[in-house]
Amino acid sequence: MPLDFPKVGFLIAGTQRGGTTTLRNYLSRHPEVSMSRTKELHFFDNEKLWRSSPPDYAAYHAGFQLRPPQRLLGEATPIYMYWKRALPRIREYNPDLKLIMILRNPITRAYSHWNFERLASRESLPFREALLAEPARTAEAQPEQLRNASYIARGRYAAQLAEIWRWFPRDQTLVLRYDDLRHAAESMCVRIARFLEIKPFAPIGELVSNAWEYPAPLSAEDRRYLAGVFAEEIRSLERLLGWDCSDWLAETDA
């Protein structure tokens, strides 16, 4: 890798099951952007890679291929938003790096996450039992954070954003709504282009990824349970971002 190889300029850093693959697909078709060859490089959350400091950044850059007129490197690893140790590492690598986060209703995000883990054969518990098991699983994972079964923890966005803003100024971050990716993608792409300082672009075709029909919809009982779990979290996020998320608590689509 040449010494003048540019540093990665932006990360789609979260949230899991929040449309990060779809956004990556849009940006991978932009002439000025080079997205990593594979979606999730997991460089900054891989504890083995950080046993020595600094790590092998050349190995990270090997995941990219820059071809003119491309000038901006980006990748999408949604755990970066959640993984606390990743943030100081990202800043150490490039303090000017920009972060994009797409936030999904934490209620439906949790159910989508559980379905994803179940299909990957990493989850054997029914949904409610998996939610109730999360505190014990979190304790078992210490001193690390809980990765795969973090259905509720990953939906606590306010604390995650506060941690991000400890390491990066807010003007280097862009927080978007998953609802807009689904229903107002063109205007979202305008905001992203402005944020990344690239030419305006529009969604190209149907590039929605990692979506499937669930075996069963989220039950009304489980929805009410999670609404109770996340009600104060959602109110905190509204105050933090100036959003109206009342539809999240009333949402019927899973």
Summary of the structure (lengths in Angstrom):
residues: 254
radius of gyration: 18.2
end to end distance: 44.3
largest distance: 56.5
contacts: 733
relative contact order: 0.17
helix: 48%
strand: 9%
